[in-house]
Each structure stands twice: as structure tokens, then as C-alpha cells.
Amino acid sequence: MTTNAHEAHVSAQFGPQAAAYVASAVHASGEDLGQIAALAQALRPARALDLGCGGGHAGFQVAPHAGELVAYDLSADMLHAVAAEAGRRGLSNVVTQQGSVSALPFTSASFDFVVTRFSAHHWHDLDAGLCEARRVLRSGGTAIFADAVSPASPLLNTQLQSIELLRDPSHVRNYTAAEWTAALKNAGFEPRTPTLRRLRLEFASWVARMATLELHIQAIRSLQSAMPRDVADYFALEADGSFTFDTMTIEAQ
Ligand SMILES: C[S@@+](CC[C@H](N)C(=O)[O-])C[C@H]1O[C@@H](n2cnc3c(N)ncnc32)[C@H](O)[C@@H]1O
């Protein structure tokens, strides 16, 4: 269930966009999905959990190799879309459950495998969510975390968070890879070295997917036009506002 005003905001932001997230080419592809699938194939978990499943793309990589895959999200609309898509894909072992990562409605050590992808930057409390992920993972289980990450440079960090917040007012933070590693250790995980990748975001579909207000689109474009040259170069800023940012996938025991 939704537990606070921020999470109500996230749910309201994502619910109407459920179909767009199932269809999103950015979310439906990527080397990180291959990494998640390969890990699940190697481990063949009896019970797996996808936290903040969104359109279900991470979970759909795991389900063919798992006994059961629980797709978990704040948004009921998102979960309805995931259930329908799982049916279309013939994934009969996908079950859905609604709630917040801050308080998982599962008994401790009840999963062999936990995945979360492109969700944690929306979490109200990253540490609480990671502690819950750790609690429900059995001893010796494996987790894999994928998300956008911020560069360590304060300048690049501020520029990225600013346009992210304008695009999606429910955005909380893209953490750096070092912050991710520290947070995972604090939660009791043993993280491996992160795999860093770059992801291009095509501007028009990026804002359409989040139904970004026209006023905010103009503000993003204004910020982009004022970006120092080195910032624009780092994010490979294109004439139409498309840009490329950093992502990270990190496996943990
Ligand atoms: C960008 S989508 C996730 C994409 C998806 N995991 C994929 O691989 O394509 C982000 C999702 O995280 C969910 N979410 C955000 N905060 C959450 C929280 N605190 N608890 C559960 N789900 C959350 C949102 O409702 C949304 O569906």
C-alpha cells in the first residue's frame, strides 16, 4: 500500500503511464537486461522478486528461469499492465503484488533472488528499501540492482538531477556508484564491482513517457541551452534535447 505523500505522488505519476512503460523501447532493451537474464539462468531461483517492476521488463527476464516471479510495485495500474503482458508472453509464473519497497509484505528470507531496475531513484528512502530487500532475501541469495547513476562531479550531478526533477516531479535522486556501493554495504549486502554503461534518452519519447508538463519541457530545454560546454559534452547533448547518461548494474550477495 502507499505509505506517504511522496509515494502517492509516484503512484499517481506512473499509473496513467503504465502502457507507455510496458511499450518503452528504452526499458524493453539494454545490456543490463541480458546481464539480469544470464544471472537468473545461472541461478534458477525458486522464488524471485522484482521491486518497482514498472512495465515488468526486468522481471520478464527472470521469470523463464524462476519457479515464481513476484512483480511488486506501488502502482496498481502498472501491475495490471504487467499481468496482462505476462499473459501475452505466456509467463504463467508471474504474480503481482502492490506495495512500497519501504515495507515489504513478505516474510524474511522468503526469496532466492531480488532484482530492481530503474526504480530506486524514485524511492522515498533508499536505505529502508535496501534493508527490506536484504531482509526478504535468504542467506546465500543473490540480488541485482540496476539504475541510472549520477556522475561524482557536483556540477554534473546538479545538472542531471535538475532536468530529471523537471521531467518527473516525483524524482528523488540518481545516486553515484560510490553511494550505491556504500548503501548496499550498510544494508548488509556484499556488492560486487558495478558494471557501468551509458544510455541514450531520445528527448521526445522521454518526456512523453512521463507526461511532462509543457512548461517543464521548456524549462529543461532552457537549462540545456545554458549548459556549460563540458557538461553538454559529458551528457552528449543533442540539438533536440536527447542526451546520454550513466547507468549501473551491481550484483550483490
Ligand atoms: C521506471 S519504472 C521501473 C522500470 C522497470 N523496473 C523496468 O525494468 O523496465 C519505476 C517504477 O518504480 C515504482 N516505484 C517507485 N517507488 C516505489 C516504491 N517506493 N515502492 C515500490 N515501487 C516503487 C514506480 O511505481 C514505477 O512503476
The ligand as a MOL file (V3000), in Angstrom:
LIG
                    3D

  0  0  0     0  0            999 V3000
M  V30 BEGIN CTAB
M  V30 COUNTS 27 29 0 0 0
M  V30 BEGIN ATOM
M  V30 1 C 10.8050 3.4000 -14.4170 0
M  V30 2 S 9.7270 2.2980 -13.6610 0 CHG=1
M  V30 3 C 10.6160 0.7900 -13.4800 0
M  V30 4 C 11.0250 0.1260 -14.7470 0
M  V30 5 C 11.1340 -1.3800 -14.7000 0
M  V30 6 N 11.6980 -1.8930 -13.4730 0
M  V30 7 C 11.9050 -1.9110 -15.8990 0
M  V30 8 O 12.8570 -2.6850 -15.7240 0
M  V30 9 O 11.5290 -1.5630 -17.0300 0 CHG=-1
M  V30 10 C 9.7650 2.7840 -11.9380 0
M  V30 11 C 8.7320 2.0400 -11.0930 0
M  V30 12 O 9.1150 2.0890 -9.7170 0
M  V30 13 C 7.9310 2.1280 -8.9600 0
M  V30 14 N 8.2440 2.6250 -7.6260 0
M  V30 15 C 8.7690 3.8270 -7.3180 0
M  V30 16 N 8.9260 3.9440 -5.9990 0
M  V30 17 C 8.4920 2.7850 -5.4440 0
M  V30 18 C 8.4060 2.2960 -4.1090 0
M  V30 19 N 8.7930 3.0460 -3.0760 0
M  V30 20 N 7.9030 1.0690 -3.9060 0
M  V30 21 C 7.5000 0.3020 -4.9630 0
M  V30 22 N 7.5800 0.7090 -6.2550 0
M  V30 23 C 8.0660 1.9340 -6.4930 0
M  V30 24 C 7.0200 3.0500 -9.7530 0
M  V30 25 O 5.6600 2.8910 -9.3970 0
M  V30 26 C 7.3230 2.6380 -11.1790 0
M  V30 27 O 6.4260 1.6910 -11.6600 0
M  V30 END ATOM
M  V30 BEGIN BOND
M  V30 1 1 1 2
M  V30 2 1 2 3
M  V30 3 1 2 10
M  V30 4 1 3 4
M  V30 5 1 4 5
M  V30 6 1 5 6
M  V30 7 1 5 7
M  V30 8 2 7 8
M  V30 9 1 7 9
M  V30 10 1 10 11
M  V30 11 1 11 12
M  V30 12 1 11 26
M  V30 13 1 12 13
M  V30 14 1 13 14
M  V30 15 1 13 24
M  V30 16 1 14 15
M  V30 17 1 14 23
M  V30 18 2 15 16
M  V30 19 1 16 17
M  V30 20 1 17 18
M  V30 21 2 17 23
M  V30 22 1 18 19
M  V30 23 2 18 20
M  V30 24 1 20 21
M  V30 25 2 21 22
M  V30 26 1 22 23
M  V30 27 1 24 25
M  V30 28 1 24 26
M  V30 29 1 26 27
M  V30 END BOND
M  V30 END CTAB
M  END
